[in-house]
Amino acid sequence: MHSNDPLHGITLERLLTELVERHGWAFLADQVNINCFKNDPSVKSSLKFLRRTPWARKQVEELYLSLLEKRDDDVENPWGKWGE
C-alpha cells in the first residue's frame, strides 16, 4: 500500500540535508525567512527549530517539493516520443 504523501519515508533531516547540499544556507535563508538559516546555520539547530515550529517546517517541506518537482520537469524523458 502506497501513501499519497510525496514526503512519505523522507525524514526532515534528509530533506534539510539535501536542500543544504544542493542549494546552500544562503538560498534557504532567502526562501524561508527564519534566523536559524541566517545566523550561524547548522542542520542540528535548524532541525530543532523546524520540529518545534510547524509553519516553518511546512514552508521548508513545500520548498523541497517545489524544487523536486522542478528538477523532475528538467529531466528529459529517456524514451523520448517513442512511447507516445
N, CA, C and O atoms as a Maestro MAE file, in Angstrom:
{
 s_m_m2io_version
 :::
 2.0.0
}

f_m_ct {
 s_m_title
 :::
 protein
 m_atom[336] {
  # First column is atom index #
  i_m_mmod_type
  r_m_x_coord
  r_m_y_coord
  r_m_z_coord
  i_m_residue_number
  s_m_chain_name
  s_m_pdb_residue_name
  s_m_pdb_atom_name
  i_m_atomic_number
  :::
  1 25 0.845 -1.186 0.000 1 A "MET " " N  " 7
  2 3 0.000 0.000 0.000 1 A "MET " " CA " 6
  3 2 0.889 1.248 0.000 1 A "MET " " C  " 6
  4 15 1.751 1.411 0.863 1 A "MET " " O  " 8
  5 25 0.665 2.113 -0.972 2 A "HIS " " N  " 7
  6 3 1.469 3.322 -1.108 2 A "HIS " " CA " 6
  7 2 0.742 4.518 -0.513 2 A "HIS " " C  " 6
  8 15 -0.481 4.633 -0.587 2 A "HIS " " O  " 8
  9 25 1.516 5.385 0.065 3 A "SER " " N  " 7
  10 3 0.973 6.616 0.622 3 A "SER " " CA " 6
  11 2 0.896 7.668 -0.483 3 A "SER " " C  " 6
  12 15 1.745 7.697 -1.374 3 A "SER " " O  " 8
  13 25 -0.110 8.521 -0.427 4 A "ASN " " N  " 7
  14 3 -0.215 9.620 -1.379 4 A "ASN " " CA " 6
  15 2 0.650 10.803 -0.975 4 A "ASN " " C  " 6
  16 15 0.770 11.771 -1.727 4 A "ASN " " O  " 8
  17 25 1.248 10.733 0.199 5 A "ASP " " N  " 7
  18 3 2.103 11.804 0.695 5 A "ASP " " CA " 6
  19 2 3.456 11.733 -0.007 5 A "ASP " " C  " 6
  20 15 4.179 10.751 0.160 5 A "ASP " " O  " 8
  21 25 3.817 12.759 -0.796 6 A "PRO " " N  " 7
  22 3 5.100 12.726 -1.508 6 A "PRO " " CA " 6
  23 2 6.311 12.747 -0.573 6 A "PRO " " C  " 6
  24 15 7.422 12.421 -0.991 6 A "PRO " " O  " 8
  25 25 6.104 13.126 0.682 7 A "LEU " " N  " 7
  26 3 7.204 13.148 1.650 7 A "LEU " " CA " 6
  27 2 7.276 11.863 2.469 7 A "LEU " " C  " 6
  28 15 8.122 11.737 3.355 7 A "LEU " " O  " 8
  29 25 6.395 10.911 2.179 8 A "HIS " " N  " 7
  30 3 6.380 9.649 2.924 8 A "HIS " " CA " 6
  31 2 7.747 8.973 2.825 8 A "HIS " " C  " 6
  32 15 8.264 8.756 1.729 8 A "HIS " " O  " 8
  33 25 8.319 8.646 3.971 9 A "GLY " " N  " 7
  34 3 9.609 7.959 4.005 9 A "GLY " " CA " 6
  35 2 10.816 8.881 3.969 9 A "GLY " " C  " 6
  36 15 11.952 8.415 4.051 9 A "GLY " " O  " 8
  37 25 10.586 10.182 3.848 10 A "ILE " " N  " 7
  38 3 11.695 11.144 3.818 10 A "ILE " " CA " 6
  39 2 11.719 11.858 5.166 10 A "ILE " " C  " 6
  40 15 10.767 12.547 5.532 10 A "ILE " " O  " 8
  41 25 12.807 11.686 5.891 11 A "THR " " N  " 7
  42 3 12.907 12.339 7.195 11 A "THR " " CA " 6
  43 2 13.177 13.831 7.012 11 A "THR " " C  " 6
  44 15 13.678 14.259 5.972 11 A "THR " " O  " 8
  45 25 12.843 14.601 8.019 12 A "LEU " " N  " 7
  46 3 13.120 16.033 7.986 12 A "LEU " " CA " 6
  47 2 14.625 16.272 7.856 12 A "LEU " " C  " 6
  48 15 15.053 17.190 7.156 12 A "LEU " " O  " 8
  49 25 15.414 15.452 8.524 13 A "GLU " " N  " 7
  50 3 16.869 15.601 8.446 13 A "GLU " " CA " 6
  51 2 17.369 15.373 7.020 13 A "GLU " " C  " 6
  52 15 18.206 16.132 6.530 13 A "GLU " " O  " 8
  53 25 16.871 14.347 6.361 14 A "ARG " " N  " 7
  54 3 17.292 14.068 4.982 14 A "ARG " " CA " 6
  55 2 16.874 15.206 4.058 14 A "ARG " " C  " 6
  56 15 17.657 15.658 3.222 14 A "ARG " " O  " 8
  57 25 15.648 15.659 4.214 15 A "LEU " " N  " 7
  58 3 15.117 16.742 3.402 15 A "LEU " " CA " 6
  59 2 15.985 17.998 3.553 15 A "LEU " " C  " 6
  60 15 16.391 18.603 2.560 15 A "LEU " " O  " 8
  61 25 16.263 18.379 4.794 16 A "LEU " " N  " 7
  62 3 17.061 19.574 5.060 16 A "LEU " " CA " 6
  63 2 18.488 19.409 4.542 16 A "LEU " " C  " 6
  64 15 19.040 20.330 3.940 16 A "LEU " " O  " 8
  65 25 19.078 18.253 4.772 17 A "THR " " N  " 7
  66 3 20.444 17.999 4.312 17 A "THR " " CA " 6
  67 2 20.531 18.099 2.791 17 A "THR " " C  " 6
  68 15 21.478 18.682 2.264 17 A "THR " " O  " 8
  69 25 19.562 17.541 2.091 18 A "GLU " " N  " 7
  70 3 19.550 17.632 0.624 18 A "GLU " " CA " 6
  71 2 19.435 19.078 0.163 18 A "GLU " " C  " 6
  72 15 20.132 19.493 -0.763 18 A "GLU " " O  " 8
  73 25 18.566 19.840 0.797 19 A "LEU " " N  " 7
  74 3 18.415 21.247 0.421 19 A "LEU " " CA " 6
  75 2 19.719 22.015 0.621 19 A "LEU " " C  " 6
  76 15 20.119 22.801 -0.237 19 A "LEU " " O  " 8
  77 25 20.375 21.785 1.751 20 A "VAL " " N  " 7
  78 3 21.627 22.488 2.043 20 A "VAL " " CA " 6
  79 2 22.716 22.076 1.054 20 A "VAL " " C  " 6
  80 15 23.447 22.928 0.550 20 A "VAL " " O  " 8
  81 25 22.830 20.778 0.773 21 A "GLU " " N  " 7
  82 3 23.866 20.307 -0.147 21 A "GLU " " CA " 6
  83 2 23.645 20.820 -1.565 21 A "GLU " " C  " 6
  84 15 24.604 21.163 -2.256 21 A "GLU " " O  " 8
  85 25 22.405 20.875 -1.998 22 A "ARG " " N  " 7
  86 3 22.104 21.303 -3.372 22 A "ARG " " CA " 6
  87 2 22.102 22.818 -3.541 22 A "ARG " " C  " 6
  88 15 22.535 23.334 -4.571 22 A "ARG " " O  " 8
  89 25 21.608 23.536 -2.517 23 A "HIS " " N  " 7
  90 3 21.358 24.962 -2.707 23 A "HIS " " CA " 6
  91 2 22.080 25.877 -1.725 23 A "HIS " " C  " 6
  92 15 22.276 27.055 -2.021 23 A "HIS " " O  " 8
  93 25 22.476 25.367 -0.572 24 A "GLY " " N  " 7
  94 3 23.210 26.167 0.403 24 A "GLY " " CA " 6
  95 2 22.306 26.919 1.369 24 A "GLY " " C  " 6
  96 15 21.109 27.092 1.137 24 A "GLY " " O  " 8
  97 25 22.923 27.361 2.461 25 A "TRP " " N  " 7
  98 3 22.187 28.068 3.518 25 A "TRP " " CA " 6
  99 2 21.661 29.413 3.048 25 A "TRP " " C  " 6
  100 15 20.557 29.807 3.424 25 A "TRP " " O  " 8
  101 25 22.436 30.128 2.228 26 A "ALA " " N  " 7
  102 3 22.005 31.459 1.772 26 A "ALA " " CA " 6
  103 2 20.712 31.356 0.964 26 A "ALA " " C  " 6
  104 15 19.807 32.174 1.127 26 A "ALA " " O  " 8
  105 25 20.630 30.359 0.103 27 A "PHE " " N  " 7
  106 3 19.413 30.138 -0.679 27 A "PHE " " CA " 6
  107 2 18.231 29.838 0.243 27 A "PHE " " C  " 6
  108 15 17.143 30.389 0.074 27 A "PHE " " O  " 8
  109 25 18.457 28.960 1.214 28 A "LEU " " N  " 7
  110 3 17.386 28.624 2.158 28 A "LEU " " CA " 6
  111 2 16.922 29.855 2.928 28 A "LEU " " C  " 6
  112 15 15.724 30.055 3.129 28 A "LEU " " O  " 8
  113 25 17.871 30.675 3.355 29 A "ALA " " N  " 7
  114 3 17.527 31.893 4.099 29 A "ALA " " CA " 6
  115 2 16.711 32.852 3.235 29 A "ALA " " C  " 6
  116 15 15.820 33.536 3.738 29 A "ALA " " O  " 8
  117 25 17.014 32.904 1.935 30 A "ASP " " N  " 7
  118 3 16.240 33.758 1.023 30 A "ASP " " CA " 6
  119 2 14.823 33.229 0.822 30 A "ASP " " C  " 6
  120 15 13.874 34.004 0.704 30 A "ASP " " O  " 8
  121 25 14.690 31.922 0.784 31 A "GLN " " N  " 7
  122 3 13.394 31.302 0.504 31 A "GLN " " CA " 6
  123 2 12.491 31.204 1.731 31 A "GLN " " C  " 6
  124 15 11.276 31.378 1.636 31 A "GLN " " O  " 8
  125 25 13.098 30.926 2.879 32 A "VAL " " N  " 7
  126 3 12.349 30.764 4.129 32 A "VAL " " CA " 6
  127 2 12.990 31.692 5.156 32 A "VAL " " C  " 6
  128 15 14.118 31.458 5.590 32 A "VAL " " O  " 8
  129 25 12.283 32.726 5.539 33 A "ASN " " N  " 7
  130 3 12.840 33.785 6.380 33 A "ASN " " CA " 6
  131 2 12.836 33.383 7.859 33 A "ASN " " C  " 6
  132 15 11.969 33.794 8.631 33 A "ASN " " O  " 8
  133 25 13.824 32.573 8.227 34 A "ILE " " N  " 7
  134 3 13.980 32.194 9.638 34 A "ILE " " CA " 6
  135 2 15.447 32.349 10.027 34 A "ILE " " C  " 6
  136 15 16.346 32.067 9.234 34 A "ILE " " O  " 8
  137 25 15.672 32.796 11.243 35 A "ASN " " N  " 7
  138 3 17.026 33.107 11.704 35 A "ASN " " CA " 6
  139 2 17.959 31.904 11.725 35 A "ASN " " C  " 6
  140 15 19.162 32.062 11.519 35 A "ASN " " O  " 8
  141 25 17.436 30.713 11.966 36 A "CYS " " N  " 7
  142 3 18.339 29.559 12.051 36 A "CYS " " CA " 6
  143 2 18.988 29.244 10.703 36 A "CYS " " C  " 6
  144 15 19.963 28.493 10.658 36 A "CYS " " O  " 8
  145 25 18.472 29.800 9.607 37 A "PHE " " N  " 7
  146 3 19.114 29.642 8.303 37 A "PHE " " CA " 6
  147 2 20.085 30.793 8.023 37 A "PHE " " C  " 6
  148 15 20.924 30.693 7.127 37 A "PHE " " O  " 8
  149 25 19.973 31.884 8.787 38 A "LYS " " N  " 7
  150 3 20.763 33.087 8.520 38 A "LYS " " CA " 6
  151 2 21.979 33.225 9.424 38 A "LYS " " C  " 6
  152 15 23.065 33.571 8.959 38 A "LYS " " O  " 8
  153 25 21.802 32.958 10.712 39 A "ASN " " N  " 7
  154 3 22.852 33.211 11.694 39 A "ASN " " CA " 6
  155 2 23.497 31.916 12.156 39 A "ASN " " C  " 6
  156 15 22.890 31.138 12.891 39 A "ASN " " O  " 8
  157 25 24.729 31.689 11.721 40 A "ASP " " N  " 7
  158 3 25.487 30.500 12.110 40 A "ASP " " CA " 6
  159 2 24.652 29.224 11.936 40 A "ASP " " C  " 6
  160 15 24.432 28.489 12.899 40 A "ASP " " O  " 8
  161 25 24.187 28.965 10.707 41 A "PRO " " N  " 7
  162 3 23.279 27.837 10.495 41 A "PRO " " CA " 6
  163 2 23.955 26.477 10.659 41 A "PRO " " C  " 6
  164 15 25.126 26.300 10.326 41 A "PRO " " O  " 8
  165 25 23.198 25.540 11.173 42 A "SER " " N  " 7
  166 3 23.633 24.145 11.234 42 A "SER " " CA " 6
  167 2 22.397 23.273 11.082 42 A "SER " " C  " 6
  168 15 21.279 23.699 11.374 42 A "SER " " O  " 8
  169 25 22.611 22.059 10.625 43 A "VAL " " N  " 7
  170 3 21.495 21.132 10.466 43 A "VAL " " CA " 6
  171 2 20.860 20.862 11.824 43 A "VAL " " C  " 6
  172 15 19.635 20.840 11.946 43 A "VAL " " O  " 8
  173 25 21.684 20.658 12.837 44 A "LYS " " N  " 7
  174 3 21.170 20.323 14.169 44 A "LYS " " CA " 6
  175 2 20.255 21.418 14.723 44 A "LYS " " C  " 6
  176 15 19.143 21.131 15.165 44 A "LYS " " O  " 8
  177 25 20.718 22.664 14.701 45 A "SER " " N  " 7
  178 3 19.896 23.748 15.255 45 A "SER " " CA " 6
  179 2 18.650 23.985 14.405 45 A "SER " " C  " 6
  180 15 17.583 24.298 14.934 45 A "SER " " O  " 8
  181 25 18.787 23.837 13.100 46 A "SER " " N  " 7
  182 3 17.637 24.032 12.218 46 A "SER " " CA " 6
  183 2 16.590 22.952 12.434 46 A "SER " " C  " 6
  184 15 15.394 23.242 12.449 46 A "SER " " O  " 8
  185 25 17.026 21.715 12.599 47 A "LEU " " N  " 7
  186 3 16.083 20.621 12.858 47 A "LEU " " CA " 6
  187 2 15.315 20.867 14.150 47 A "LEU " " C  " 6
  188 15 14.103 20.662 14.215 47 A "LEU " " O  " 8
  189 25 16.026 21.303 15.162 48 A "LYS " " N  " 7
  190 3 15.386 21.579 16.457 48 A "LYS " " CA " 6
  191 2 14.292 22.636 16.290 48 A "LYS " " C  " 6
  192 15 13.180 22.477 16.793 48 A "LYS " " O  " 8
  193 25 14.620 23.711 15.580 49 A "PHE " " N  " 7
  194 3 13.648 24.778 15.356 49 A "PHE " " CA " 6
  195 2 12.473 24.290 14.505 49 A "PHE " " C  " 6
  196 15 11.316 24.538 14.844 49 A "PHE " " O  " 8
  197 25 12.764 23.604 13.410 50 A "LEU " " N  " 7
  198 3 11.704 23.165 12.500 50 A "LEU " " CA " 6
  199 2 10.751 22.170 13.160 50 A "LEU " " C  " 6
  200 15 9.552 22.175 12.882 50 A "LEU " " O  " 8
  201 25 11.284 21.327 14.025 51 A "ARG " " N  " 7
  202 3 10.428 20.350 14.711 51 A "ARG " " CA " 6
  203 2 9.482 21.019 15.707 51 A "ARG " " C  " 6
  204 15 8.424 20.477 16.024 51 A "ARG " " O  " 8
  205 25 9.864 22.188 16.193 52 A "ARG " " N  " 7
  206 3 9.036 22.905 17.180 52 A "ARG " " CA " 6
  207 2 8.176 23.998 16.552 52 A "ARG " " C  " 6
  208 15 7.358 24.615 17.234 52 A "ARG " " O  " 8
  209 25 8.357 24.236 15.259 53 A "THR " " N  " 7
  210 3 7.684 25.356 14.605 53 A "THR " " CA " 6
  211 2 6.987 24.868 13.334 53 A "THR " " C  " 6
  212 15 7.586 24.860 12.259 53 A "THR " " O  " 8
  213 25 5.730 24.464 13.459 54 A "PRO " " N  " 7
  214 3 5.023 23.857 12.321 54 A "PRO " " CA " 6
  215 2 4.968 24.717 11.057 54 A "PRO " " C  " 6
  216 15 5.111 24.188 9.955 54 A "PRO " " O  " 8
  217 25 4.764 26.034 11.191 55 A "TRP " " N  " 7
  218 3 4.665 26.871 9.993 55 A "TRP " " CA " 6
  219 2 5.983 26.900 9.226 55 A "TRP " " C  " 6
  220 15 5.983 26.917 7.995 55 A "TRP " " O  " 8
  221 25 7.104 26.907 9.943 56 A "ALA " " N  " 7
  222 3 8.414 26.933 9.288 56 A "ALA " " CA " 6
  223 2 8.692 25.587 8.622 56 A "ALA " " C  " 6
  224 15 9.197 25.532 7.500 56 A "ALA " " O  " 8
  225 25 8.361 24.514 9.317 57 A "ARG " " N  " 7
  226 3 8.549 23.175 8.743 57 A "ARG " " CA " 6
  227 2 7.731 23.031 7.461 57 A "ARG " " C  " 6
  228 15 8.212 22.486 6.468 57 A "ARG " " O  " 8
  229 25 6.511 23.515 7.491 58 A "LYS " " N  " 7
  230 3 5.643 23.436 6.312 58 A "LYS " " CA " 6
  231 2 6.260 24.193 5.139 58 A "LYS " " C  " 6
  232 15 6.230 23.707 4.009 58 A "LYS " " O  " 8
  233 25 6.816 25.371 5.391 59 A "GLN " " N  " 7
  234 3 7.447 26.148 4.319 59 A "GLN " " CA " 6
  235 2 8.647 25.408 3.733 59 A "GLN " " C  " 6
  236 15 8.833 25.396 2.516 59 A "GLN " " O  " 8
  237 25 9.455 24.795 4.584 60 A "VAL " " N  " 7
  238 3 10.636 24.062 4.116 60 A "VAL " " CA " 6
  239 2 10.202 22.834 3.311 60 A "VAL " " C  " 6
  240 15 10.784 22.536 2.268 60 A "VAL " " O  " 8
  241 25 9.192 22.131 3.788 61 A "GLU " " N  " 7
  242 3 8.692 20.960 3.060 61 A "GLU " " CA " 6
  243 2 8.122 21.365 1.702 61 A "GLU " " C  " 6
  244 15 8.343 20.675 0.707 61 A "GLU " " O  " 8
  245 25 7.393 22.473 1.654 62 A "GLU " " N  " 7
  246 3 6.835 22.953 0.388 62 A "GLU " " CA " 6
  247 2 7.941 23.379 -0.575 62 A "GLU " " C  " 6
  248 15 7.842 23.134 -1.777 62 A "GLU " " O  " 8
  249 25 8.984 24.009 -0.062 63 A "LEU " " N  " 7
  250 3 10.128 24.382 -0.886 63 A "LEU " " CA " 6
  251 2 10.783 23.136 -1.467 63 A "LEU " " C  " 6
  252 15 11.080 23.089 -2.660 63 A "LEU " " O  " 8
  253 25 11.006 22.136 -0.635 64 A "TYR " " N  " 7
  254 3 11.610 20.879 -1.077 64 A "TYR " " CA " 6
  255 2 10.780 20.254 -2.200 64 A "TYR " " C  " 6
  256 15 11.323 19.842 -3.225 64 A "TYR " " O  " 8
  257 25 9.474 20.188 -2.002 65 A "LEU " " N  " 7
  258 3 8.600 19.578 -3.009 65 A "LEU " " CA " 6
  259 2 8.603 20.371 -4.311 65 A "LEU " " C  " 6
  260 15 8.616 19.781 -5.391 65 A "LEU " " O  " 8
  261 25 8.591 21.697 -4.225 66 A "SER " " N  " 7
  262 3 8.591 22.506 -5.447 66 A "SER " " CA " 6
  263 2 9.904 22.353 -6.205 66 A "SER " " C  " 6
  264 15 9.907 22.316 -7.435 66 A "SER " " O  " 8
  265 25 11.014 22.265 -5.485 67 A "LEU " " N  " 7
  266 3 12.306 22.077 -6.145 67 A "LEU " " CA " 6
  267 2 12.424 20.668 -6.715 67 A "LEU " " C  " 6
  268 15 13.024 20.476 -7.773 67 A "LEU " " O  " 8
  269 25 11.862 19.692 -6.030 68 A "LEU " " N  " 7
  270 3 11.865 18.316 -6.514 68 A "LEU " " CA " 6
  271 2 11.042 18.215 -7.797 68 A "LEU " " C  " 6
  272 15 11.443 17.551 -8.753 68 A "LEU " " O  " 8
  273 25 9.903 18.871 -7.805 69 A "GLU " " N  " 7
  274 3 9.044 18.880 -8.986 69 A "GLU " " CA " 6
  275 2 9.741 19.563 -10.153 69 A "GLU " " C  " 6
  276 15 9.681 19.078 -11.283 69 A "GLU " " O  " 8
  277 25 10.402 20.683 -9.887 70 A "LYS " " N  " 7
  278 3 11.130 21.403 -10.938 70 A "LYS " " CA " 6
  279 2 12.260 20.550 -11.480 70 A "LYS " " C  " 6
  280 15 12.481 20.502 -12.690 70 A "LYS " " O  " 8
  281 25 12.982 19.872 -10.586 71 A "ARG " " N  " 7
  282 3 14.081 19.002 -11.008 71 A "ARG " " CA " 6
  283 2 13.551 17.885 -11.898 71 A "ARG " " C  " 6
  284 15 14.166 17.557 -12.913 71 A "ARG " " O  " 8
  285 25 12.421 17.303 -11.528 72 A "ASP " " N  " 7
  286 3 11.832 16.238 -12.337 72 A "ASP " " CA " 6
  287 2 11.397 16.757 -13.699 72 A "ASP " " C  " 6
  288 15 11.510 16.041 -14.694 72 A "ASP " " O  " 8
  289 25 10.900 17.996 -13.762 73 A "ASP " " N  " 7
  290 3 10.493 18.589 -15.034 73 A "ASP " " CA " 6
  291 2 11.692 18.836 -15.942 73 A "ASP " " C  " 6
  292 15 11.562 18.801 -17.166 73 A "ASP " " O  " 8
  293 25 12.860 19.085 -15.349 74 A "ASP " " N  " 7
  294 3 14.063 19.370 -16.125 74 A "ASP " " CA " 6
  295 2 14.708 18.112 -16.698 74 A "ASP " " C  " 6
  296 15 15.552 18.201 -17.590 74 A "ASP " " O  " 8
  297 25 14.320 16.951 -16.197 75 A "VAL " " N  " 7
  298 3 14.902 15.699 -16.665 75 A "VAL " " CA " 6
  299 2 14.188 15.283 -17.935 75 A "VAL " " C  " 6
  300 15 12.964 15.151 -17.964 75 A "VAL " " O  " 8
  301 25 14.972 15.077 -18.990 76 A "GLU " " N  " 7
  302 3 14.391 14.669 -20.257 76 A "GLU " " CA " 6
  303 2 13.939 13.219 -20.176 76 A "GLU " " C  " 6
  304 15 14.610 12.381 -19.573 76 A "GLU " " O  " 8
  305 25 12.815 12.934 -20.778 77 A "ASN " " N  " 7
  306 3 12.298 11.579 -20.811 77 A "ASN " " CA " 6
  307 2 13.252 10.699 -21.617 77 A "ASN " " C  " 6
  308 15 13.484 10.975 -22.794 77 A "ASN " " O  " 8
  309 25 13.814 9.643 -21.012 78 A "PRO " " N  " 7
  310 3 14.774 8.805 -21.739 78 A "PRO " " CA " 6
  311 2 14.136 8.064 -22.909 78 A "PRO " " C  " 6
  312 15 14.845 7.603 -23.804 78 A "PRO " " O  " 8
  313 25 12.821 7.943 -22.918 79 A "TRP " " N  " 7
  314 3 12.136 7.239 -24.002 79 A "TRP " " CA " 6
  315 2 11.752 8.181 -25.133 79 A "TRP " " C  " 6
  316 15 11.308 7.739 -26.193 79 A "TRP " " O  " 8
  317 25 11.923 9.481 -24.907 80 A "GLY " " N  " 7
  318 3 11.567 10.449 -25.933 80 A "GLY " " CA " 6
  319 2 10.114 10.311 -26.323 80 A "GLY " " C  " 6
  320 15 9.253 10.117 -25.465 80 A "GLY " " O  " 8
  321 25 9.834 10.409 -27.605 81 A "LYS " " N  " 7
  322 3 8.459 10.291 -28.091 81 A "LYS " " CA " 6
  323 2 8.134 8.853 -28.471 81 A "LYS " " C  " 6
  324 15 7.051 8.581 -28.988 81 A "LYS " " O  " 8
  325 25 9.045 7.941 -28.224 82 A "TRP " " N  " 7
  326 3 8.873 6.552 -28.613 82 A "TRP " " CA " 6
  327 2 7.624 5.930 -28.020 82 A "TRP " " C  " 6
  328 15 6.931 5.160 -28.685 82 A "TRP " " O  " 8
  329 25 7.333 6.262 -26.769 83 A "GLY " " N  " 7
  330 3 6.197 5.655 -26.086 83 A "GLY " " CA " 6
  331 2 4.860 6.294 -26.406 83 A "GLY " " C  " 6
  332 15 3.823 5.829 -25.932 83 A "GLY " " O  " 8
  333 25 4.865 7.352 -27.203 84 A "GLU " " N  " 7
  334 3 3.604 8.063 -27.486 84 A "GLU " " CA " 6
  335 2 2.900 7.473 -28.680 84 A "GLU " " C  " 6
  336 15 1.828 7.945 -29.060 84 A "GLU " " O  " 8
  :::
 }
 m_bond[335] {
  # First column is bond index #
  i_m_from
  i_m_to
  i_m_order
  :::
  1 1 2 1
  2 2 3 1
  3 3 4 2
  4 3 5 1
  5 5 6 1
  6 6 7 1
  7 7 8 2
  8 7 9 1
  9 9 10 1
  10 10 11 1
  11 11 12 2
  12 11 13 1
  13 13 14 1
  14 14 15 1
  15 15 16 2
  16 15 17 1
  17 17 18 1
  18 18 19 1
  19 19 20 2
  20 19 21 1
  21 21 22 1
  22 22 23 1
  23 23 24 2
  24 23 25 1
  25 25 26 1
  26 26 27 1
  27 27 28 2
  28 27 29 1
  29 29 30 1
  30 30 31 1
  31 31 32 2
  32 31 33 1
  33 33 34 1
  34 34 35 1
  35 35 36 2
  36 35 37 1
  37 37 38 1
  38 38 39 1
  39 39 40 2
  40 39 41 1
  41 41 42 1
  42 42 43 1
  43 43 44 2
  44 43 45 1
  45 45 46 1
  46 46 47 1
  47 47 48 2
  48 47 49 1
  49 49 50 1
  50 50 51 1
  51 51 52 2
  52 51 53 1
  53 53 54 1
  54 54 55 1
  55 55 56 2
  56 55 57 1
  57 57 58 1
  58 58 59 1
  59 59 60 2
  60 59 61 1
  61 61 62 1
  62 62 63 1
  63 63 64 2
  64 63 65 1
  65 65 66 1
  66 66 67 1
  67 67 68 2
  68 67 69 1
  69 69 70 1
  70 70 71 1
  71 71 72 2
  72 71 73 1
  73 73 74 1
  74 74 75 1
  75 75 76 2
  76 75 77 1
  77 77 78 1
  78 78 79 1
  79 79 80 2
  80 79 81 1
  81 81 82 1
  82 82 83 1
  83 83 84 2
  84 83 85 1
  85 85 86 1
  86 86 87 1
  87 87 88 2
  88 87 89 1
  89 89 90 1
  90 90 91 1
  91 91 92 2
  92 91 93 1
  93 93 94 1
  94 94 95 1
  95 95 96 2
  96 95 97 1
  97 97 98 1
  98 98 99 1
  99 99 100 2
  100 99 101 1
  101 101 102 1
  102 102 103 1
  103 103 104 2
  104 103 105 1
  105 105 106 1
  106 106 107 1
  107 107 108 2
  108 107 109 1
  109 109 110 1
  110 110 111 1
  111 111 112 2
  112 111 113 1
  113 113 114 1
  114 114 115 1
  115 115 116 2
  116 115 117 1
  117 117 118 1
  118 118 119 1
  119 119 120 2
  120 119 121 1
  121 121 122 1
  122 122 123 1
  123 123 124 2
  124 123 125 1
  125 125 126 1
  126 126 127 1
  127 127 128 2
  128 127 129 1
  129 129 130 1
  130 130 131 1
  131 131 132 2
  132 131 133 1
  133 133 134 1
  134 134 135 1
  135 135 136 2
  136 135 137 1
  137 137 138 1
  138 138 139 1
  139 139 140 2
  140 139 141 1
  141 141 142 1
  142 142 143 1
  143 143 144 2
  144 143 145 1
  145 145 146 1
  146 146 147 1
  147 147 148 2
  148 147 149 1
  149 149 150 1
  150 150 151 1
  151 151 152 2
  152 151 153 1
  153 153 154 1
  154 154 155 1
  155 155 156 2
  156 155 157 1
  157 157 158 1
  158 158 159 1
  159 159 160 2
  160 159 161 1
  161 161 162 1
  162 162 163 1
  163 163 164 2
  164 163 165 1
  165 165 166 1
  166 166 167 1
  167 167 168 2
  168 167 169 1
  169 169 170 1
  170 170 171 1
  171 171 172 2
  172 171 173 1
  173 173 174 1
  174 174 175 1
  175 175 176 2
  176 175 177 1
  177 177 178 1
  178 178 179 1
  179 179 180 2
  180 179 181 1
  181 181 182 1
  182 182 183 1
  183 183 184 2
  184 183 185 1
  185 185 186 1
  186 186 187 1
  187 187 188 2
  188 187 189 1
  189 189 190 1
  190 190 191 1
  191 191 192 2
  192 191 193 1
  193 193 194 1
  194 194 195 1
  195 195 196 2
  196 195 197 1
  197 197 198 1
  198 198 199 1
  199 199 200 2
  200 199 201 1
  201 201 202 1
  202 202 203 1
  203 203 204 2
  204 203 205 1
  205 205 206 1
  206 206 207 1
  207 207 208 2
  208 207 209 1
  209 209 210 1
  210 210 211 1
  211 211 212 2
  212 211 213 1
  213 213 214 1
  214 214 215 1
  215 215 216 2
  216 215 217 1
  217 217 218 1
  218 218 219 1
  219 219 220 2
  220 219 221 1
  221 221 222 1
  222 222 223 1
  223 223 224 2
  224 223 225 1
  225 225 226 1
  226 226 227 1
  227 227 228 2
  228 227 229 1
  229 229 230 1
  230 230 231 1
  231 231 232 2
  232 231 233 1
  233 233 234 1
  234 234 235 1
  235 235 236 2
  236 235 237 1
  237 237 238 1
  238 238 239 1
  239 239 240 2
  240 239 241 1
  241 241 242 1
  242 242 243 1
  243 243 244 2
  244 243 245 1
  245 245 246 1
  246 246 247 1
  247 247 248 2
  248 247 249 1
  249 249 250 1
  250 250 251 1
  251 251 252 2
  252 251 253 1
  253 253 254 1
  254 254 255 1
  255 255 256 2
  256 255 257 1
  257 257 258 1
  258 258 259 1
  259 259 260 2
  260 259 261 1
  261 261 262 1
  262 262 263 1
  263 263 264 2
  264 263 265 1
  265 265 266 1
  266 266 267 1
  267 267 268 2
  268 267 269 1
  269 269 270 1
  270 270 271 1
  271 271 272 2
  272 271 273 1
  273 273 274 1
  274 274 275 1
  275 275 276 2
  276 275 277 1
  277 277 278 1
  278 278 279 1
  279 279 280 2
  280 279 281 1
  281 281 282 1
  282 282 283 1
  283 283 284 2
  284 283 285 1
  285 285 286 1
  286 286 287 1
  287 287 288 2
  288 287 289 1
  289 289 290 1
  290 290 291 1
  291 291 292 2
  292 291 293 1
  293 293 294 1
  294 294 295 1
  295 295 296 2
  296 295 297 1
  297 297 298 1
  298 298 299 1
  299 299 300 2
  300 299 301 1
  301 301 302 1
  302 302 303 1
  303 303 304 2
  304 303 305 1
  305 305 306 1
  306 306 307 1
  307 307 308 2
  308 307 309 1
  309 309 310 1
  310 310 311 1
  311 311 312 2
  312 311 313 1
  313 313 314 1
  314 314 315 1
  315 315 316 2
  316 315 317 1
  317 317 318 1
  318 318 319 1
  319 319 320 2
  320 319 321 1
  321 321 322 1
  322 322 323 1
  323 323 324 2
  324 323 325 1
  325 325 326 1
  326 326 327 1
  327 327 328 2
  328 327 329 1
  329 329 330 1
  330 330 331 1
  331 331 332 2
  332 331 333 1
  333 333 334 1
  334 334 335 1
  335 335 336 2
  :::
 }
}
